Amino acid sequence: IAVLIVLLSHTSGRGQDLFFWNFHGIGKVGVYLFFVLSAFLLTSIALREGKGFQYRNYIKKRFFRIAPLYYFVLTFIILMQYNYGTDKASLWLDGSVSSIFQHVFFYKGDSILWTIPVEFSFYFILPLLVLYLKKYQLSTINYQLSTISVVTFVMYIFYTYFDIGIAPNILNIESNTQYLECFFIGILAAFINFKNFKIRFLDKKIIFILWSILIISLLFISKSGILISGNEIFYQLRSLTIIYAVFFGLTLVYTSNNQISFFSNRFLVYTGKIGFSLYLLHLPVISIVNKMDFYDYTTLNFVISI
């Protein structure tokens, strides 16, 4: 679902609409989901393995899951920009030597590559966080993670919209926030699930309501304004990182112990398995399709890209 939301946003953002629907602007919500899910899954693995958890093997697996395709795409971008110049409608990066080195060592991320250093930095600190939190009761874990999530979110809002304070930046990426609140809420959801804590109000009806609200919000957020045309106020709803993260966290807690057919259908499962490849490769595909001279047929371009 996360990569499909990003895909819908980026096709519309590059002139490929599905009939009269323009989804540009909803992509960040897909990133929120991805970060929450990543934190939840990795924390769950660390908790299950317990004392058998091996940090070196963990980092090795995470590195080789990301690095091969990432370095291939990075090399492809460098060669394309060297021969044909920068295309900011597709994948691109600052071509300076220092920037390339920063990308190689996961410190910087231009274009959609910004999520890679964020994710990789989280890989390093996650085991340390789990080790620290394991000695506390769930109520204390909830207090600590909720507090820091709210603090980083408030810092981002004040810096972005009121130019007050500092942005919670750790890495050299284009985004003002590292979406730390998404990771922390994903960790919290994993602890809740691991400790078999039952959230009394959480059932299938609540999950349906949460996702109905989420889908409706995406219709408002899209920059073209599917429901309210050109309404920039609603477009800013996409900055409510912590709200979406809580929605996703509650969904993960519930679906870990209860099956919902929608989330387990074959299409979504398969898309999830190839999600990282889709994420890194979809912009070049969209760019190539746009150069096929179908500019008057945006829906056709959309279908071909998909």
Salt bridges, closest charged atoms under 4 A:
ASP87 OD2 - LYS291 NZ 3.88
ASP94 OD2 - LYS108 NZ 3.49
ASP110 OD2 - HIS103 NE2 3.70
ASP110 OD2 - LYS108 NZ 3.99
